């Protein structure tokens, strides 16, 4: 049974090939499992919690955050998304005409930003 925000075996198998394989070195600490790190990243991104609030079962939050930054910077996350989009396109479960990002802006009143309200006369 998988927990909330964690990948099943089938889901992880789809993206496993994109993850960089560690170099075989005998120095330092053993590398943390990619699947555990990915599950930790999903937990933070989906729950909206701060990195410091990451449950201990994922390991130190700094390690998970470091892996997230590394994968973001080297394009691993982009490659995963591209691979998944291609898979959905092949399966016929995605329509590229409906992909969009919604950016809604809500203007707050001046009082919400800390300004004093004007007295009504």
C-alpha positions as CSV (number, residue, x, y, z in Angstrom):
1,X,0.0,0.0,0.0
2,X,1.4,3.4,-1.0
3,X,0.9,6.4,1.2
4,X,-0.5,9.7,0.0
5,X,1.7,11.5,-2.5
6,X,4.0,8.4,-3.0
7,X,4.6,6.6,-6.3
8,X,3.4,3.0,-6.9
9,X,5.9,0.5,-8.4
10,X,4.3,1.0,-11.8
11,X,4.5,4.8,-11.6
12,X,8.1,4.8,-10.5
13,X,9.0,2.4,-13.3
14,X,7.9,5.0,-15.8
15,X,10.4,7.6,-14.6
16,X,13.2,5.4,-13.2
17,X,15.2,5.5,-16.4
18,X,15.4,9.3,-16.4
19,X,17.0,9.5,-13.0
20,X,20.8,9.8,-13.1
21,X,22.6,6.7,-11.9
22,X,25.2,7.4,-9.2
23,X,28.9,6.8,-9.9
24,X,30.3,3.8,-8.2
25,X,32.5,5.2,-5.5
26,X,33.4,3.8,-2.1
27,X,33.9,7.1,-0.3
28,X,31.4,9.0,1.8
29,X,27.9,8.0,2.8
30,X,25.8,5.8,0.6
31,X,23.5,7.6,-1.7
32,X,19.9,7.9,-0.7
33,X,17.4,6.0,-2.7
34,X,16.0,8.0,-5.7
35,X,12.5,6.7,-5.2
36,X,12.5,7.8,-1.5
37,X,13.8,11.2,-2.5
38,X,11.2,11.6,-5.3
39,X,8.4,10.6,-2.9
40,X,9.7,13.2,-0.4
41,X,9.8,15.9,-3.1
42,X,6.2,15.0,-4.1
43,X,5.1,15.1,-0.4
44,X,6.4,18.7,0.0
45,X,5.2,20.0,-3.4
46,X,1.7,18.4,-3.1
47,X,1.1,19.1,0.6
48,X,2.3,22.7,0.4
49,X,4.4,22.2,3.6
50,X,7.8,23.7,4.2
51,X,10.8,21.5,3.5
52,X,11.6,21.5,7.2
53,X,8.2,19.8,7.9
54,X,9.1,16.8,5.8
55,X,8.3,13.5,7.7
56,X,11.4,11.7,8.9
57,X,10.6,8.6,6.9
58,X,12.0,10.4,3.8
59,X,15.3,11.2,5.5
60,X,16.8,14.6,6.3
61,X,14.9,17.4,4.6
62,X,18.2,18.9,3.5
63,X,19.0,15.8,1.5
64,X,15.6,15.7,-0.2
65,X,15.8,19.5,-1.0
66,X,19.3,19.1,-2.3
67,X,18.2,16.3,-4.7
68,X,15.3,18.4,-5.8
69,X,17.5,21.4,-6.6
70,X,20.0,19.2,-8.4
71,X,17.3,17.5,-10.5
72,X,15.8,20.9,-11.2
73,X,19.1,22.5,-12.3
74,X,20.3,19.6,-14.4
75,X,17.0,19.1,-16.3
76,X,16.1,15.8,-14.8
77,X,12.6,17.0,-13.8
78,X,12.0,18.5,-17.2
79,X,13.0,15.1,-18.8
80,X,10.6,13.3,-16.5
81,X,7.7,15.6,-17.5
82,X,8.6,15.3,-21.2
83,X,8.7,11.5,-20.9
84,X,5.3,11.4,-19.1
85,X,3.8,13.8,-21.7
86,X,4.9,11.5,-24.5
87,X,3.5,8.5,-22.7
88,X,0.2,10.2,-22.3
89,X,0.2,11.3,-25.9
90,X,0.9,7.7,-27.1
91,X,-1.9,6.4,-24.9
92,X,-4.3,9.0,-26.3
93,X,-5.1,10.3,-22.8
94,X,-3.9,13.8,-23.4
95,X,-4.9,16.5,-25.8
96,X,-2.2,19.0,-26.4
97,X,-4.7,21.6,-27.3
98,X,-6.0,21.7,-23.8
99,X,-2.7,22.1,-22.0
100,X,-2.6,25.5,-20.3
101,X,-1.4,27.2,-17.2
102,X,-3.9,29.4,-15.3
103,X,-2.4,32.5,-13.7
104,X,-5.1,34.3,-11.8
105,X,-4.4,37.5,-10.1
106,X,-6.5,38.8,-7.2
107,X,-6.0,42.4,-6.2
108,X,-6.2,43.0,-2.5
109,X,-7.4,46.2,-0.9
110,X,-4.9,48.7,0.5
111,X,-6.0,47.7,4.0
112,X,-5.0,44.1,3.3
113,X,-1.4,45.4,2.7
114,X,-1.3,47.3,6.0
115,X,-2.6,50.7,5.0
116,X,-5.0,52.4,7.3
117,X,-8.7,52.4,6.3
118,X,-10.2,55.8,5.5
119,X,-12.9,56.8,8.0
120,X,-16.3,57.2,6.5
121,X,-17.9,60.6,6.8
